[in-house]
């Protein structure tokens, strides 16, 4: 049981560390440009749209 | 072997809870900062809401598939209310794009989602444009 707890702790810690670590490689004097594609969560956006339209309707 | 089985089950449950949280997760977008321009757009929309609904029920104004209203006839004041409403909507859509860092590609997605919400909220008989481009009465 104790072994199980320690393995679980290591597992969770490794997830936390892996999720938070950003490794950068390359020449710091030559900055690189990253073209990031932002993925919009449609479900979240629909919630926002509903909230705004409800607010407009209530104020009308 | 006997001690490993509960651990494997526990690990699988843990992994399952992680994957479920990913499935249940939905991003929270909002107008975080209501600038005077955004506040004015929201107030403007609220003020004309009743008149807009009336004109929609008369078939004079419809909701197009781009998230904007469209004049369906030449009634008095229809053009003005359509222009004012669309101007305010554009301010709100752009604020969502800018304040949630969607980038330039986010604007069409925002207008598409708002168009869908407007179709959902339209009253029976209101003119709406389907994603295919066809105009129907809801």
Backbone of each chain as ProteinMPNN parsed JSONL, in Angstrom:
{"seq_chain_A": "XXXXXXXXXXXXXXXXXXXXXXXXXXXXXXXXXXXXXXXXXXXXXXXXXXXXXXXXXXXX", "coords_chain_A": {"N_chain_A": [[0.836, -1.211, 0.0], [1.944, 1.195, 0.784], [3.913, 1.403, -1.079], [2.39, 1.667, -3.302], [1.227, 4.162, -2.879], [3.484, 5.822, -2.996], [4.296, 5.435, -5.627], [2.104, 6.455, -6.977], [2.243, 9.111, -6.153], [4.638, 9.888, -7.343], [3.92, 9.567, -9.986], [1.841, 11.486, -10.29], [3.273, 13.799, -9.711], [5.124, 13.781, -11.758], [3.45, 14.214, -13.916], [2.562, 16.794, -13.357], [4.995, 18.228, -13.457], [5.805, 17.688, -16.072], [3.785, 18.89, -17.496], [4.211, 21.564, -16.972], [6.705, 22.337, -17.782], [8.684, 24.046, -20.045], [10.79, 23.618, -22.658], [13.403, 25.24, -24.205], [15.325, 25.416, -27.092], [18.205, 26.29, -29.008], [19.733, 29.178, -30.624], [19.983, 31.927, -28.549], [20.389, 34.466, -29.503], [19.261, 34.568, -31.912], [16.208, 35.013, -32.488], [13.27, 33.01, -32.861], [10.324, 32.67, -34.877], [7.136, 31.704, -34.05], [4.374, 30.443, -35.546], [1.428, 30.25, -34.267], [-1.497, 28.324, -34.212], [-4.532, 29.167, -33.086], [-6.888, 27.303, -31.458], [-10.266, 27.438, -31.382], [-12.635, 26.785, -28.962], [-15.631, 25.587, -29.715], [-17.907, 24.929, -28.276], [-17.561, 26.274, -25.852], [-17.523, 28.85, -26.836], [-20.093, 29.032, -27.806], [-21.569, 28.982, -25.451], [-20.777, 31.435, -24.408], [-21.823, 33.15, -26.372], [-24.553, 32.639, -26.055], [-24.922, 33.603, -23.449], [-24.377, 36.335, -23.794], [-26.369, 37.074, -25.64], [-28.634, 36.51, -24.129], [-28.337, 38.384, -22.134], [-28.616, 40.744, -23.631], [-31.272, 40.433, -24.455], [-32.637, 40.449, -22.002], [-32.142, 42.991, -21.103], [-33.586, 44.447, -22.862]], "CA_chain_A": [[0.0, 0.0, 0.0], [2.854, 2.329, 0.871], [4.585, 1.472, -2.371], [1.368, 2.165, -4.232], [1.088, 5.605, -2.632], [4.674, 6.522, -3.484], [4.283, 5.394, -7.105], [1.061, 7.406, -7.406], [2.769, 10.465, -5.925], [5.637, 10.146, -8.396], [3.169, 9.662, -11.235], [1.166, 12.792, -10.312], [4.312, 14.824, -9.742], [5.717, 13.793, -13.097], [2.461, 14.849, -14.806], [2.62, 18.237, -13.063], [6.251, 18.778, -13.966], [5.825, 17.577, -17.527], [2.831, 19.87, -18.012], [4.616, 22.955, -16.711], [8.062, 22.625, -18.239], [8.863, 24.397, -21.454], [12.211, 23.575, -22.966], [13.745, 26.018, -25.391], [16.651, 25.118, -27.616], [18.584, 27.144, -30.126], [20.568, 30.342, -30.348], [19.166, 33.012, -27.979], [20.584, 35.704, -30.266], [18.473, 34.488, -33.157], [14.843, 34.632, -32.088], [12.47, 32.312, -33.876], [8.911, 33.049, -34.906], [6.237, 30.542, -34.044], [3.023, 30.759, -35.995], [0.531, 29.376, -33.505], [-2.897, 28.286, -34.613], [-5.392, 29.138, -31.911], [-8.084, 26.483, -31.668], [-11.385, 27.991, -30.622], [-13.566, 25.765, -28.48], [-16.935, 26.04, -30.198], [-18.906, 24.782, -27.213], [-17.333, 27.392, -24.935], [-17.921, 30.074, -27.532], [-21.562, 29.03, -27.883], [-22.027, 29.393, -24.115], [-20.55, 32.884, -24.328], [-22.796, 33.801, -27.262], [-25.867, 32.528, -25.397], [-24.939, 34.522, -22.299], [-24.456, 37.724, -24.278], [-27.691, 37.301, -26.241], [-29.609, 36.541, -23.017], [-28.163, 39.683, -21.47], [-29.215, 41.739, -24.529], [-32.736, 40.251, -24.426], [-33.156, 40.849, -20.685], [-32.044, 44.449, -20.984], [-34.46, 45.076, -23.849]], "C_chain_A": [[0.868, 1.258, 0.0], [3.571, 2.555, -0.465], [3.641, 2.088, -3.421], [1.223, 3.686, -4.113], [2.283, 6.371, -3.21], [4.706, 6.542, -5.004], [3.259, 6.395, -7.631], [1.553, 8.844, -7.26], [3.769, 10.84, -7.005], [4.939, 10.377, -9.736], [2.515, 11.048, -11.364], [2.174, 13.936, -10.42], [4.919, 14.934, -11.135], [4.768, 14.434, -14.096], [2.524, 16.366, -14.629], [3.863, 18.865, -13.679], [6.291, 18.78, -15.479], [4.911, 18.637, -18.14], [3.309, 21.297, -17.887], [5.975, 23.313, -17.287], [8.077, 22.935, -19.73], [10.353, 24.419, -21.717], [12.462, 24.338, -24.248], [15.153, 25.659, -25.816], [16.945, 26.072, -28.76], [19.411, 28.32, -29.664], [19.711, 31.469, -29.789], [19.31, 34.331, -28.723], [19.81, 35.707, -31.584], [17.06, 34.033, -32.797], [14.087, 33.952, -33.223], [11.013, 32.779, -33.781], [8.08, 31.775, -34.956], [4.859, 31.006, -34.479], [2.059, 29.788, -35.317], [-0.889, 29.46, -34.056], [-3.753, 28.16, -33.354], [-6.644, 28.323, -32.247], [-9.186, 27.024, -30.765], [-12.32, 26.854, -30.238], [-14.99, 26.251, -28.775], [-17.995, 25.973, -29.097], [-18.792, 25.929, -26.2], [-17.793, 28.705, -25.54], [-19.443, 30.182, -27.627], [-22.175, 29.434, -26.539], [-21.919, 30.902, -23.959], [-21.598, 33.63, -25.145], [-24.191, 33.774, -26.632], [-25.984, 33.507, -24.241], [-25.109, 35.97, -22.751], [-25.841, 38.015, -24.85], [-28.79, 37.316, -25.171], [-29.56, 37.896, -22.311], [-28.806, 40.799, -22.31], [-30.744, 41.657, -24.446], [-33.333, 40.719, -23.094], [-33.153, 42.37, -20.518], [-33.005, 45.18, -21.905], [-35.877, 45.319, -23.362]], "O_chain_A": [[0.575, 2.24, -0.681], [3.8, 3.679, -0.91], [4.032, 2.887, -4.272], [1.112, 4.395, -5.113], [2.122, 7.423, -3.829], [5.094, 7.542, -5.608], [3.513, 7.099, -8.609], [1.312, 9.686, -8.125], [3.758, 11.958, -7.519], [5.315, 11.257, -10.51], [2.62, 11.699, -12.403], [1.948, 14.914, -11.133], [5.191, 16.029, -11.626], [5.207, 15.12, -15.019], [2.538, 17.122, -15.601], [3.788, 19.901, -14.339], [6.746, 19.741, -16.1], [5.23, 19.211, -19.181], [2.852, 22.164, -18.631], [6.358, 24.483, -17.28], [7.553, 22.183, -20.551], [11.094, 25.159, -21.069], [11.802, 24.104, -25.26], [16.066, 25.606, -24.992], [16.031, 26.596, -29.397], [19.748, 28.45, -28.487], [18.798, 31.934, -30.471], [18.462, 35.216, -28.596], [19.726, 36.725, -32.271], [16.753, 32.841, -32.799], [14.257, 34.291, -34.394], [10.551, 33.221, -32.729], [8.296, 30.896, -35.791], [4.256, 31.869, -33.841], [1.901, 28.647, -35.751], [-1.402, 30.546, -34.327], [-3.691, 27.153, -32.649], [-7.359, 28.626, -33.202], [-9.047, 27.059, -29.542], [-12.741, 26.064, -31.083], [-15.479, 27.2, -28.162], [-18.862, 26.841, -28.997], [-19.799, 26.479, -25.753], [-18.369, 29.557, -24.864], [-20.009, 31.272, -27.54], [-23.18, 30.144, -26.498], [-22.828, 31.561, -23.454], [-22.186, 34.608, -24.683], [-24.918, 34.767, -26.673], [-27.013, 34.161, -24.069], [-25.882, 36.73, -22.168], [-26.42, 39.067, -24.583], [-29.767, 38.054, -25.296], [-30.586, 38.469, -21.945], [-29.46, 41.69, -21.767], [-31.424, 42.681, -24.375], [-34.41, 41.315, -23.069], [-34.035, 42.948, -19.883], [-33.22, 46.383, -21.759], [-36.704, 45.844, -24.107]]}, "seq_chain_B": "XXXXXXXXXXXXXXXXXXXXXXXXXXXXXXXXXXXXXXXXXXXXXXXXXXXXXXXXXXXXXXXXXXXXXXXXXXXXXXXXXXXXXXXXXXXXXXXXXXXXXXXXXXXXXXXXXXXXXXXXXXXXXXXXXXXXXXXXXX", "coords_chain_B": {"N_chain_B": [[1.802, -10.308, -7.352], [-0.837, -10.234, -6.529], [-0.933, -7.864, -5.153], [-0.496, -6.084, -7.14], [-2.716, -5.908, -8.802], [-4.92, -4.306, -7.626], [-3.59, -1.889, -7.733], [-3.202, -1.439, -10.465], [-5.843, -1.211, -11.273], [-6.541, 1.049, -9.853], [-4.842, 2.908, -11.062], [-5.862, 2.896, -13.657], [-8.378, 3.986, -13.184], [-7.624, 6.487, -12.373], [-6.422, 7.514, -14.688], [-8.655, 7.443, -16.296], [-10.254, 9.36, -15.069], [-8.806, 11.617, -15.664], [-9.038, 11.727, -18.479], [-11.795, 12.021, -18.703], [-12.153, 14.506, -17.571], [-10.987, 16.065, -19.505], [-12.744, 15.683, -21.636], [-15.088, 16.784, -20.571], [-14.387, 19.38, -20.327], [-14.803, 22.769, -21.151], [-13.914, 25.643, -22.841], [-13.727, 28.895, -21.363], [-14.927, 31.763, -22.531], [-15.12, 35.277, -22.736], [-16.324, 38.697, -22.585], [-13.978, 40.393, -21.302], [-13.093, 42.93, -20.564], [-15.04, 45.685, -20.402], [-15.039, 48.124, -22.42], [-15.771, 51.656, -22.994], [-16.771, 51.777, -25.611], [-17.607, 49.137, -26.113], [-19.49, 48.826, -24.088], [-21.324, 50.712, -24.931], [-22.152, 49.553, -27.306], [-23.419, 47.236, -26.342], [-25.457, 48.384, -24.792], [-26.821, 49.767, -26.767], [-27.792, 47.653, -28.309], [-29.469, 46.439, -26.448], [-31.346, 48.455, -26.111], [-32.641, 48.598, -28.602], [-33.749, 46.136, -28.858], [-36.485, 45.291, -28.498], [-37.856, 46.58, -30.612], [-36.536, 45.484, -32.757], [-37.236, 42.782, -32.541], [-39.925, 42.992, -33.08], [-39.935, 43.865, -35.751], [-38.765, 41.659, -36.886], [-40.724, 39.727, -36.459], [-42.615, 40.687, -38.167], [-41.506, 40.067, -40.511], [-39.782, 41.797, -41.712], [-37.139, 42.015, -41.109], [-34.371, 39.807, -41.02], [-32.37, 37.09, -39.686], [-29.187, 36.577, -40.732], [-26.793, 34.097, -41.998], [-24.353, 34.852, -41.094], [-24.181, 35.94, -38.655], [-25.357, 38.411, -38.477], [-27.956, 40.938, -38.816], [-30.409, 41.317, -41.412], [-31.982, 43.321, -43.838], [-35.208, 42.613, -45.005], [-37.117, 43.805, -46.361], [-38.435, 47.008, -47.485], [-39.266, 48.72, -45.383], [-40.215, 51.592, -43.315], [-37.495, 52.986, -41.629], [-36.16, 50.592, -41.403], [-33.666, 50.085, -42.636], [-31.976, 51.758, -41.155], [-32.101, 50.708, -38.556], [-31.081, 48.172, -38.983], [-28.472, 48.734, -39.83], [-27.454, 49.997, -37.517], [-27.706, 47.967, -35.602], [-26.05, 45.98, -36.679], [-23.603, 47.275, -36.649], [-23.142, 47.499, -33.906], [-23.081, 44.796, -33.209], [-20.808, 43.988, -34.562], [-18.814, 45.301, -33.125], [-18.994, 43.932, -30.695], [-18.414, 41.273, -31.47], [-15.799, 41.6, -32.416], [-14.55, 42.38, -30.07], [-14.691, 40.057, -28.551], [-13.045, 38.383, -30.062], [-10.587, 39.782, -29.895], [-10.127, 40.058, -27.097], [-9.953, 37.481, -26.229], [-7.838, 36.452, -27.485], [-8.07, 35.212, -30.1], [-7.006, 35.602, -32.573], [-6.604, 36.465, -36.092], [-7.979, 34.551, -37.522], [-10.078, 33.867, -35.931], [-12.358, 35.453, -36.035], [-14.321, 34.763, -38.129], [-15.214, 32.365, -37.003], [-16.378, 33.178, -34.633], [-18.514, 34.773, -35.574], [-19.94, 32.823, -36.936], [-20.759, 31.099, -34.87], [-22.342, 32.831, -33.344], [-24.323, 33.31, -35.22], [-25.518, 30.816, -35.312], [-26.537, 30.662, -32.715], [-28.347, 32.774, -32.815], [-30.151, 31.735, -34.657], [-31.133, 29.603, -33.182], [-32.419, 30.98, -31.136], [-34.343, 32.407, -32.425], [-37.731, 33.405, -32.929], [-40.718, 31.477, -33.682], [-41.602, 31.774, -37.076], [-39.974, 33.925, -37.631], [-37.723, 35.323, -40.059], [-34.948, 33.432, -41.059], [-31.612, 32.648, -42.049], [-30.316, 29.734, -43.316], [-27.369, 27.632, -42.754], [-26.733, 26.742, -45.316], [-27.394, 28.835, -46.907], [-29.937, 29.255, -47.692], [-33.003, 30.998, -47.249], [-35.417, 30.839, -44.746], [-38.602, 30.62, -42.989], [-38.666, 30.442, -39.593]], "CA_chain_B": [[0.755, -10.214, -8.372], [-2.081, -9.888, -5.86], [-0.887, -6.439, -4.773], [-0.417, -5.238, -8.336], [-4.031, -5.78, -9.445], [-5.62, -3.088, -7.203], [-2.851, -0.71, -8.177], [-3.49, -1.238, -11.897], [-7.227, -0.709, -11.346], [-6.49, 2.426, -9.359], [-4.179, 3.703, -12.097], [-6.798, 3.027, -14.782], [-9.419, 4.927, -12.757], [-6.983, 7.803, -12.355], [-6.293, 7.917, -16.09], [-10.023, 7.673, -16.772], [-10.741, 10.647, -14.559], [-8.115, 12.659, -16.435], [-9.62, 11.808, -19.817], [-13.156, 12.547, -18.572], [-12.081, 15.943, -17.321], [-10.677, 16.687, -20.791], [-13.966, 15.648, -22.434], [-16.084, 17.683, -19.983], [-13.862, 20.732, -20.274], [-15.171, 23.723, -22.199], [-13.215, 26.905, -22.587], [-14.549, 30.021, -20.93], [-14.622, 32.998, -23.228], [-15.997, 36.34, -22.256], [-15.844, 40.069, -22.767], [-13.342, 40.612, -19.996], [-13.037, 44.361, -20.26], [-16.099, 46.408, -21.111], [-14.619, 49.49, -22.744], [-16.949, 52.486, -23.292], [-17.309, 51.405, -26.933], [-18.311, 47.86, -25.965], [-20.665, 49.106, -23.253], [-22.269, 51.438, -25.788], [-22.704, 48.568, -28.246], [-24.359, 46.387, -25.597], [-26.619, 49.22, -24.429], [-27.546, 50.021, -28.012], [-28.519, 46.436, -28.669], [-30.55, 46.264, -25.477], [-32.365, 49.488, -26.344], [-33.421, 48.349, -29.826], [-34.138, 44.724, -28.903], [-37.941, 45.147, -28.674], [-38.218, 47.008, -31.967], [-35.954, 44.497, -33.677], [-38.067, 41.565, -32.473], [-41.187, 43.311, -33.753], [-39.674, 43.884, -37.197], [-38.514, 40.262, -37.298], [-42.007, 39.015, -36.486], [-43.33, 41.188, -39.346], [-40.786, 39.579, -41.692], [-39.033, 42.901, -42.333], [-35.714, 41.807, -40.817], [-34.04, 38.401, -40.772], [-31.028, 36.777, -39.162], [-28.442, 35.862, -41.767], [-25.911, 33.026, -41.486], [-23.052, 35.421, -40.742], [-24.289, 36.552, -37.324], [-25.843, 39.785, -38.584], [-29.341, 41.049, -39.282], [-30.495, 41.722, -42.817], [-33.293, 43.866, -44.213], [-35.928, 41.737, -45.937], [-38.069, 44.667, -47.056], [-38.065, 48.429, -47.467], [-40.128, 49.442, -44.454], [-39.608, 52.802, -42.754], [-36.544, 52.825, -40.529], [-35.557, 49.25, -41.37], [-32.246, 50.198, -42.98], [-31.247, 52.397, -40.054], [-31.994, 49.789, -37.404], [-30.185, 47.084, -39.404], [-27.093, 49.252, -39.797], [-27.051, 50.242, -36.121], [-27.567, 46.677, -34.922], [-24.866, 45.29, -37.194], [-22.427, 48.005, -36.172], [-22.943, 47.108, -32.495], [-22.684, 43.375, -33.174], [-19.421, 43.89, -35.017], [-17.978, 45.727, -31.985], [-19.016, 42.84, -29.705], [-17.684, 40.122, -32.037], [-14.363, 41.927, -32.456], [-14.077, 42.397, -28.677], [-14.503, 38.656, -28.146], [-11.848, 37.907, -30.776], [-9.386, 40.458, -29.375], [-9.894, 39.853, -25.66], [-9.675, 36.066, -25.967], [-6.671, 36.131, -28.321], [-8.393, 34.225, -31.138], [-6.259, 35.878, -33.792], [-7.421, 36.894, -37.237], [-8.837, 33.441, -37.964], [-11.164, 33.626, -34.975], [-13.554, 36.256, -36.308], [-15.391, 34.005, -38.805], [-15.765, 31.354, -36.093], [-17.252, 33.887, -33.691], [-19.756, 35.156, -36.271], [-20.663, 31.578, -37.25], [-21.39, 30.608, -33.64], [-23.429, 33.757, -33.001], [-25.409, 33.069, -36.177], [-26.197, 29.587, -34.858], [-27.295, 31.013, -31.503], [-29.487, 33.604, -33.242], [-31.137, 30.827, -35.274], [-31.755, 28.847, -32.071], [-33.245, 31.868, -30.325], [-35.372, 33.059, -33.248], [-39.111, 32.999, -32.636], [-41.371, 30.862, -34.851], [-42.062, 32.734, -38.083], [-38.916, 34.889, -37.948], [-36.864, 34.901, -41.18], [-33.574, 33.039, -40.721], [-30.848, 32.066, -43.159], [-29.665, 28.473, -42.921], [-25.944, 27.601, -43.165], [-26.653, 26.514, -46.769], [-27.674, 30.097, -47.604], [-31.377, 29.343, -47.963], [-33.8, 31.746, -46.275], [-36.671, 30.157, -44.372], [-39.25, 31.141, -41.79], [-38.481, 29.418, -38.544]], "C_chain_B": [[-0.547, -9.723, -7.747], [-2.115, -8.397, -5.484], [-0.891, -5.535, -5.993], [-1.792, -4.977, -8.95], [-4.786, -4.538, -8.96], [-4.932, -1.818, -7.675], [-3.155, -0.396, -9.64], [-4.9, -0.68, -12.07], [-7.273, 0.763, -10.931], [-5.908, 3.369, -10.41], [-5.115, 3.949, -13.279], [-7.912, 4.029, -14.444], [-8.893, 6.358, -12.782], [-6.875, 8.356, -13.774], [-7.669, 8.25, -16.668], [-10.555, 9.012, -16.32], [-10.075, 11.805, -15.285], [-8.774, 12.834, -17.798], [-11.039, 12.362, -19.759], [-13.135, 14.049, -18.348], [-11.754, 16.694, -18.607], [-11.932, 16.765, -21.647], [-14.966, 16.684, -21.921], [-15.65, 19.145, -20.016], [-14.373, 21.573, -21.439], [-14.54, 25.056, -21.854], [-14.193, 28.003, -22.199], [-14.085, 31.274, -21.667], [-15.589, 34.061, -22.721], [-15.478, 37.683, -22.746], [-15.282, 40.469, -21.417], [-13.327, 42.088, -19.598], [-14.092, 45.085, -21.089], [-15.665, 47.868, -21.296], [-15.88, 50.319, -23.008], [-17.6, 52.115, -24.638], [-18.128, 50.107, -26.853], [-19.593, 48.054, -25.152], [-21.754, 49.795, -24.067], [-22.945, 50.476, -26.779], [-23.739, 47.671, -27.555], [-25.633, 47.157, -25.24], [-27.479, 49.5, -25.655], [-28.375, 48.826, -28.427], [-29.698, 46.199, -27.738], [-31.698, 47.231, -25.768], [-33.227, 49.187, -27.563], [-33.972, 46.921, -29.904], [-35.633, 44.537, -29.218], [-38.379, 45.476, -30.09], [-37.728, 46.002, -33.005], [-36.806, 43.221, -33.714], [-39.379, 41.777, -33.227], [-41.018, 43.261, -35.273], [-39.375, 42.479, -37.732], [-39.838, 39.513, -37.429], [-42.86, 39.46, -37.672], [-42.65, 40.753, -40.652], [-39.97, 40.649, -42.387], [-37.521, 42.728, -42.161], [-35.493, 40.323, -40.54], [-32.63, 38.264, -40.223], [-30.273, 36.005, -40.239], [-27.458, 34.85, -41.156], [-24.494, 33.506, -41.174], [-23.081, 36.104, -39.378], [-24.777, 37.985, -37.34], [-27.31, 39.778, -39.036], [-29.331, 41.587, -40.709], [-31.906, 42.219, -43.104], [-33.943, 42.947, -45.239], [-36.951, 42.538, -46.743], [-37.622, 46.11, -46.94], [-38.971, 49.239, -46.534], [-39.434, 50.663, -43.881], [-38.707, 52.488, -41.56], [-35.834, 51.491, -40.478], [-34.046, 49.312, -41.627], [-31.421, 50.755, -41.833], [-31.043, 51.425, -38.895], [-31.06, 48.619, -37.729], [-28.729, 47.54, -39.319], [-26.599, 49.435, -38.37], [-26.819, 48.928, -35.382], [-26.292, 45.962, -35.387], [-23.561, 45.958, -36.764], [-22.106, 47.591, -34.728], [-22.5, 45.647, -32.383], [-21.215, 43.219, -33.561], [-18.449, 44.266, -33.891], [-17.868, 44.582, -30.976], [-18.214, 41.635, -30.21], [-16.172, 40.375, -32.015], [-13.766, 41.935, -31.055], [-13.825, 40.973, -28.188], [-13.231, 38.09, -28.78], [-10.58, 38.478, -30.136], [-9.093, 40.053, -27.927], [-9.643, 38.385, -25.296], [-8.544, 35.53, -26.843], [-6.959, 35.043, -29.366], [-7.559, 34.42, -32.398], [-7.199, 36.196, -34.941], [-8.369, 35.799, -37.717], [-10.036, 33.206, -37.072], [-12.455, 34.343, -35.308], [-14.655, 35.475, -37.032], [-16.027, 32.941, -37.904], [-16.731, 31.988, -35.097], [-18.582, 34.229, -34.374], [-20.602, 33.918, -36.594], [-21.426, 31.063, -36.028], [-22.548, 31.519, -33.222], [-24.614, 33.57, -33.95], [-26.222, 31.848, -35.758], [-27.076, 29.871, -33.637], [-28.517, 31.856, -31.874], [-30.569, 32.745, -33.896], [-31.886, 30.062, -34.187], [-32.761, 29.712, -31.317], [-34.373, 32.533, -31.116], [-36.758, 32.509, -32.899], [-39.721, 32.339, -33.873], [-41.909, 31.936, -35.8], [-41.023, 33.776, -38.464], [-38.102, 34.402, -39.155], [-35.434, 34.585, -40.699], [-32.906, 32.451, -41.966], [-30.108, 30.829, -42.648], [-28.191, 28.504, -43.336], [-25.771, 27.396, -44.666], [-26.871, 27.796, -47.572], [-29.161, 30.306, -47.872], [-32.084, 30.108, -46.847], [-35.104, 30.996, -46.017], [-37.315, 30.934, -43.225], [-39.171, 30.07, -40.737], [-39.855, 28.899, -38.085]], "O_chain_B": [[-1.268, -8.914, -8.333], [-3.169, -7.76, -5.495], [-1.246, -4.359, -5.901], [-2.005, -3.928, -9.558], [-5.261, -3.767, -9.795], [-5.576, -0.813, -7.976], [-3.342, 0.763, -10.01], [-5.134, 0.202, -12.897], [-7.935, 1.592, -11.555], [-6.408, 4.474, -10.622], [-5.164, 5.047, -13.833], [-8.337, 4.813, -15.293], [-9.596, 7.298, -13.151], [-7.195, 9.518, -14.026], [-7.826, 9.207, -17.426], [-11.223, 9.718, -17.076], [-10.691, 12.849, -15.499], [-9.037, 13.958, -18.224], [-11.453, 13.094, -20.658], [-13.984, 14.778, -18.862], [-12.19, 17.831, -18.788], [-12.176, 17.774, -22.307], [-15.613, 17.376, -22.706], [-16.453, 20.042, -19.761], [-14.368, 21.122, -22.584], [-14.623, 25.53, -20.721], [-15.337, 28.029, -22.653], [-12.981, 31.771, -21.441], [-16.72, 33.77, -22.333], [-14.36, 37.797, -23.248], [-16.022, 40.838, -20.505], [-13.524, 42.432, -18.433], [-14.039, 45.092, -22.319], [-15.899, 48.718, -20.437], [-16.95, 49.751, -23.226], [-18.823, 52.14, -24.775], [-19.2, 49.998, -27.448], [-20.644, 47.511, -25.491], [-22.941, 49.507, -23.917], [-24.142, 50.576, -27.048], [-24.797, 47.386, -28.115], [-26.742, 46.64, -25.373], [-28.708, 49.472, -25.587], [-29.523, 48.969, -28.847], [-30.782, 45.812, -28.173], [-32.87, 46.866, -25.681], [-34.421, 49.487, -27.563], [-34.589, 46.544, -30.9], [-36.002, 43.74, -30.08], [-39.169, 44.751, -30.694], [-38.408, 45.713, -33.99], [-37.061, 42.66, -34.78], [-39.877, 40.883, -33.912], [-41.845, 42.692, -35.986], [-39.691, 42.156, -38.877], [-40.05, 38.762, -38.382], [-43.724, 38.714, -38.133], [-43.143, 41.028, -41.746], [-39.512, 40.454, -43.513], [-36.731, 43.229, -42.961], [-36.322, 39.668, -39.908], [-31.818, 39.187, -40.286], [-30.675, 34.904, -40.615], [-27.319, 34.77, -39.935], [-23.568, 32.712, -41.012], [-22.12, 36.77, -38.991], [-24.64, 38.703, -36.35], [-27.827, 38.786, -39.551], [-28.373, 42.223, -41.147], [-32.892, 41.622, -42.672], [-33.312, 42.55, -46.219], [-37.567, 42.026, -47.678], [-36.57, 46.405, -46.373], [-39.391, 50.341, -46.888], [-38.209, 50.772, -43.945], [-39.113, 51.814, -40.613], [-34.993, 51.27, -39.607], [-33.257, 48.676, -40.928], [-30.312, 50.291, -41.566], [-29.954, 51.332, -38.329], [-30.337, 48.135, -36.858], [-27.87, 46.825, -38.804], [-25.467, 49.075, -38.047], [-25.855, 48.793, -34.628], [-25.552, 45.407, -34.575], [-22.55, 45.291, -36.545], [-20.947, 47.363, -34.38], [-21.647, 45.31, -31.562], [-20.48, 42.428, -32.969], [-17.404, 43.639, -33.723], [-16.784, 44.297, -30.466], [-17.43, 41.049, -29.464], [-15.38, 39.504, -31.654], [-12.614, 41.546, -30.866], [-12.846, 40.721, -27.485], [-12.445, 37.408, -28.122], [-9.623, 37.749, -29.871], [-7.953, 39.744, -27.579], [-9.181, 38.081, -24.197], [-8.323, 34.323, -26.932], [-6.201, 34.083, -29.503], [-7.423, 33.498, -33.202], [-8.42, 36.197, -34.788], [-9.437, 36.089, -38.256], [-10.923, 32.426, -37.419], [-13.533, 33.899, -34.911], [-15.809, 35.513, -36.605], [-17.217, 32.648, -38.019], [-17.765, 31.411, -34.762], [-19.65, 33.996, -33.809], [-21.83, 33.966, -36.532], [-22.58, 30.648, -36.131], [-23.601, 31.042, -32.799], [-25.769, 33.66, -33.534], [-27.45, 31.846, -35.839], [-28.203, 29.387, -33.539], [-29.596, 31.672, -31.31], [-31.761, 32.995, -33.713], [-33.104, 29.893, -34.253], [-33.82, 29.236, -30.91], [-35.26, 33.153, -30.529], [-36.928, 31.323, -32.615], [-39.29, 32.611, -34.993], [-42.58, 32.878, -35.379], [-41.157, 34.441, -39.491], [-37.819, 33.21, -39.268], [-34.807, 35.394, -40.015], [-33.558, 31.842, -42.814], [-29.368, 30.892, -41.666], [-27.804, 29.314, -44.178], [-24.768, 27.828, -45.234], [-26.574, 27.846, -48.765], [-29.588, 31.402, -48.235], [-31.811, 29.903, -45.664], [-35.796, 30.578, -46.946], [-36.686, 31.775, -42.582], [-39.562, 28.925, -40.964], [-39.929, 28.035, -37.212]]}, "name": "protein", "num_of_chains": 2, "seq": "XXXXXXXXXXXXXXXXXXXXXXXXXXXXXXXXXXXXXXXXXXXXXXXXXXXXXXXXXXXXXXXXXXXXXXXXXXXXXXXXXXXXXXXXXXXXXXXXXXXXXXXXXXXXXXXXXXXXXXXXXXXXXXXXXXXXXXXXXXXXXXXXXXXXXXXXXXXXXXXXXXXXXXXXXXXXXXXXXXXXXXXXXXXXXXXXXXXXXX"}
